[in-house]
Amino acid sequence: MSFAIWRARSTTSSNHACHPARNTTHCAPAATMLSRRIAAARPLTRALRPAAPQASRLQLRHASTGADVEDPDMNGGYVNPPAVKRQFRDPYGDWWDKQERRNYGEPVHEDNDILAIFSPEEYTHFKPNWGWVLFGTFWATFGSFCGVTYYLRPDKPSAPRTFVDGLEKELGGPGAVRARKDGEGEW
């Protein structure tokens, strides 16, 4: 029952609104369901119970652990060439399809969408350790530049202006916000 229908029925049938704390019989089911759920709540014994025994890592079997068995009916006898990304093929070779670096009639690997020339390129420019060295060098250089700039930064070209008695009279009297007096602090 929706809240709007329940509200319309409860206002027409009684003069007072149903309150979840009151134990009335004309209240909506939702008002009493929450208290029933709280009363039926059980301790978290299931969550604290130890998990069911599972097979250890040594007992798990994977398809890759066994010897590569050649199934004659796999892929309907289709020859599956080695999985080599096309980006690693010679770009200047005499290919029938220069863009895909592929010859006419050459069998296509079953993962051709991953191995094709338009798939994401494998990043082989730097090893991860050398990448971290370059990353650290950049931040060290940037930090050094910021430190040298902070140290060699010139002073202010001017001094803050001060006034006799901080222009107390001119700005409105003793309660007004006044200007800087002679001898008051630096910037």
Secondary structure, 3 states (H helix, E strand, C coil): CCHHHHHHHHHHHCCCCCCCCCCCCCCCHHHHHHHHHHHCCCCCHHHHCCCCCCCCCCCCCCCCCCCCCCCCCHHHHCCCCCCCCHHHCCCCCCCCECCCCECCCCCCCCCHHHHCCCCCCCCCCCCHHHHHHHHHHHHHHHHHHHHHHHHHCCCCCCCCCCEHHHHCCCCCCCCCCCCCECCCCCC
